[in-house]
Amino acid sequence: MHSVRKITEDLYWVGANDRRLALFENIHPIPRGVSYNSYLLLDKKTVLFDAVDWAVCRQFLENIEFLLNGRELDYIVVNHMEPDHGASLEEILLRYPNAKIISSEKAFLFMRQFGFSIDGRIEQVKEGDTFSFGKHEVTFIAAPMVHWPEVLVTFDKTNGVLFSADAFGSFGALDGKLFDDEVNFDRDWIDDARRYYTNIVGKYGPQVQALLKKAAGIPIKIICPLHGPVWRTNLGYFLDKYDKWSRYEPEEKGVLIVYASMYGNTESAANALAAALVEKGVKNVSVYDVSNTHVSYLISETFRYSHVVLASVTYNLGIYPPMHNYLMDMKALNLQNRTFAIVENGSWACKSGTLMRDFLENQMKKMTVLDEKVTLNSSLKEENLPDVEALADSLIESMKEKK
């Protein structure tokens, strides 16, 4: 049975939701599932904007068949060829043999790599090209590495709709509510949107900045991403989030404490520091166990906060492995412009603090590490409490200095 939503007079959402998928890209937990968005324009020519993952292809096909109501599908615009959108494309090509594909040169290369039969059915476009479907005229904008190299975004000059590919997307299935003004985004969606951006697109901040500059020059009224809600109101709110995230600027002043503890002793120090910060007036504090929190959540929170405390036991004369993995993910995603503090622990050779500081200062960009730190020998003791207080004061003073 079909399940569609009307976006404008002749544009419809024809995507589907997957609440069974546990891991996005087989890495990132998605407890609320994910939506795969596709859009169908019913103009003089019929146009499908992107496809969906194979897992939801049946629903997708029913939606298209219902809206076409016997009409042919004339064009398929492929903005992004990643399989969570492109996997069902070949099924569309088989069912609608007269449909032509509009996409970039690199996307056609990827289609052939994935084994799709597209010869004789392609219309290759590049940035600045336009295409008319009747009343609607679209123009294409290159968005390489947001977050694959073949990505285009398509702007409909007639109705102001931007088909934004993976930009402005989010984890989370759509519960019948398609539009941003149908949900409480700050309550129900911002965490999933941040985690989606930071882990999927986060490395490519300069490329996102380039796309934002291009977007600033066109009169966008609606943003139609490939995952998550469609934006038709308050576009500036989400554009501002993307601007901050892609410049690696903290979203909030606050302290994120991430600890690595084998037997609870380093955890005790992390909790003592959190309590000291709150008692001194810092209410925006979050504490996470690196061993018990998926790294995608930690990365999202690290993009969010201005200050991060790394509290780690020494393990085999090195950094505790889950903490090291967290640092490696930060580096891989190009995180910058954060202030760090260190709590270190070791029973006979306390090395973790020195190694973490070296990693932050020599393997990452624009990171500040506070000189104040807490060093534990096996466990937190009364004699360590002044150092905990001093580290809390140093963090607070640093937050005052940050604009």
ABEGO torsion letter per residue (X at the ends): XBBBBBABAABBBABBBBAABABBGGABBBAAEBBBBBBBBBBABBBBBEBBBAAAAAAAAAAAAAAAGGBBBABBBBABABAAAAAAAAAAAAABAABBBBBBAAAAAAAAAAGBBABGABBBBBBGBBBBAEABBBBBBBBBGOABAABBBBBBAAAGBBBAEABGBBBEBBBGBABAAABBAAAAAAAAAAAAAAAAAAAAAAAAAAAAAAAAABBBABBBBABEBBBABGAAAAAAAAAAAAAGBBABBEBBBBBBBAAGAAAAAAAAAAAAAAAAGBABBBBBBAAABBAAAAAAAAAABABBBBBBBBBGGBBBAAAAAAAAAAAAAGBBGBBBBBBBBBAABBAAAAAAAAAAAAABBGBBBBABBBBBBGBBBAAAAAAAAAAAAAAAAAAAABX
